[in-house]
Amino acid sequence: MRRTERLFALAEHLRGRRSGVTAEQLAERFGVTLRTIYRDLASLQEAELPLRAERGRGGGYALDRAYTLPPVNFNAREAAVLIAAGQHLAKMRVLPFVRTLDGAIDKVRGALSNSSQRELLERLESLEFIGVPAPATSASVRDAVERAWFEQQPLMISYRPRDVATTRRVRLRQIVMERSVTLLNCDDLDKNAPRQFRLDRIDAAWFEDEPGRSLAGTSVP
């Protein structure tokens, strides 16, 4: 990586973190010596980036929280890898929030110039991920899980661990994506205990203020 590219990438990395990052961590991240990182940080400060160094636990280098950079510009290589990986995740059905992923992919495409758009299409034709699809889950269940996770709302689910489905009231705490199944680590609000559920075994999902949707989503796209 050329120095100008590394300086831009360094600024982007600091903007994305906003919390303290030590010089040692930055040197390891960019594969350069500690001396080189200090020189790069000094160059960013000379370019009037509001870079500060904080001491103590959790400290390090960080950009001022009020500082913003111009919109990120992806090149065709970066976009091709991001889009191909995102499309693969959607096909594998390991992510419950497919609509959000589709929106992100559209924004990455939209950030490209016309020439980069053409190069992107060429790259995507020659880049492919292959894997074993996860068990299918209905689109309405995925949408409800996505909303419950992002908004931290309690969710009602019809869960079928074996032959008989039971209704649970849960709050999502963590989504774990294994090779072929997606697991939801939740708080069981009725029993006040932690529980783990397989996403593909949820027949339906709805919110308490939307009882009419309780039987929706039993078909798989």
N, C-alpha and C positions, 0 to 999 in steps of 0.2 A: 504494500500500500504506500503510495506516494505521500509526502508530508502534508500537502494541501488537502488530500482526501482524508488523511488521519485527523487533521485539525477540525474539519467539518464533522467527521464522525464522532470525534471527542465532544464537540459542542452538542451534538444531537444526543449523545449518551448522557451527558450531564443534564440536559433539558428534560430527558425522559425520567431521570431519577429524582431530581430536585432534593434528594436527601444526601447527606455527606458520603463521599466516596474517597477512599484513601488513595494516595499516589501509587502505592504498591498494587492495589486492586486495578487501577487504571493501566499500569504497566503490564500486568498480566493479561488484562482484557485485550490490549492492542498489540501484545507481543513485542514490546520494546523495553529498553532499559529504563531504570528509574530516572536516570539523568535526562534521557530523552523526554520522558513525560513531564518533568519539571520545566524543561525548555518549551514544550508545547503549551503548558499551562500559562507560562509567562507570556507567550505569544498571544494567547486568547485574551489575557488581561490587557496587553498592549493594544489589541483591537477593540478595546473598550467594552468587552463583555463583562457584566457585573458578576465576576467570579470571586467567591469568598472562601476562606479556609476557616473551618471551625475545629476547635480543640476538644479533647475529651471523648468519652464513650459515645459512639454514634456520629462522631464528627468526620471531617474530611473536606473535600472540595465540593462546592455546590454553586449553582447559579441562583441569583436572587429570585425569589418566588414571583415577584411582580414582572419579571422579564419574559418576553415572548420573542420567538424567532419567526421569520416568514414561514409560510406553509411548506411542508416537506415535499420535495420533488423526487419522485422515484424514477430510476432509470429502468429500461426494459428488462434488464437482468434481475434486478431486485423484485420488480413487479411479477415477473414470470414465476419466480420461486414462491413468492407469497401466495399468488393466486392458485398455482398448482397444488401447493400444500393445503390451502383452504378448501379447494374442491375435493381433494382426497379425504379430508376429515369429514366433509358433508356426505360423501359416498359411503364412507365407513360407518356413518351414523354413530360415531362415538361422542359427538357433541349434541346436546339437547337444543342449543340456541342456533339453529340453522339460519333463521331469518336474519339475525344479527350478523352472522358470517357472510351471508349473501350481500347485505348492505355494505359491509366493509370491503368486500371484493369489488363491488361497483365503484366505490370511492377510489380505490387504488387504480382501477382502470381509468377513471375520469381524470386522475392527476397526470396522466401521460400526454405527451404531445402526439400529433398525428403520426409522425415517423416512428415514435416509440410504440404506438399502438400496433403498427404493422409488424415491428420487430417482435413485440410481445406474442402475437398470434403465431409467428414462426417458431418461437421458442416453446410455446405451449404444445405445439404439435410434436415436438421431439422430447418432451418431458412427461414421464408417467410414473405414478406410484401404484404399486400393486399390493393388495393385502386381503385378508379375510373379512368380509363385511360383518359388522356387529349385528345382533338380532334386531329386527325392525321394530320401530315404535311409531305410533300414529302421530301425525303432524300436530294435532290439537294437544296431545299430551306433552310433546316437546315444547310447544308454545307456552303452555301453562307452567311447566318447569322452568323455562327461561325467565318468565315474568316473576315467578316466586323467588328465584335465585337472585336476580338483579335488584328487585325491589324489597327483598327480605320480608315477603308476606307469607302468612300461614297458608298451607295448601291442603285441600282434601284430595285423597287419592283412593282409587279402587285398586287394591293390590292382590295379586293372585300368586302366592308362593307355591301353591300346589294346585288342587282342583277347584277349591272354593275361594272366591274373592272376598276380601274384607275391606271395610272402609277405615282409613286412618287420617288423622289430622296431624300434619307435620310442618316443621320449619326446616328448610334446607340449610345445611352448614357447609357442606363440601361436596364437590363433584369429582369423582375418581374415575378416570378413563383407563381401563386395562386394555389388553390386546384385542379382546372380542366382546367385552361387556362394559357398560357404563354403570357405575355404582353411585347411589346418592346417600351420603351420610347425613342423617336428619336427627332432629329432636322430635320424639313422639310426644305431642302436646297433651294427649289424653293420659298417657302413662308416665309422663315426665321422666323419660328415659331415652338414651341415644339408641337409634336403630339404623340399620343399613338396608337399602332397597335396591333391587335391580331395575333399571329404567325400562327394560323390555318386558317386565312383568307387571307394569302399571297399565291396567285396562282403560282407565279414564282419570282425568285430573281436573279439578275445578276449584273455584274460590267460594268461600262461604256466602258472599254477597251475590253469587251467580249460581243459584241452585239449579237453574234450568239447563246448565251446561254439564251436569253431572254424568249424563250418559253419552256425552259427545266423545268423538275421537276413538271409537273402537275399531275403525277400519285402518288398514296400513297402506300408505301410498305405494 
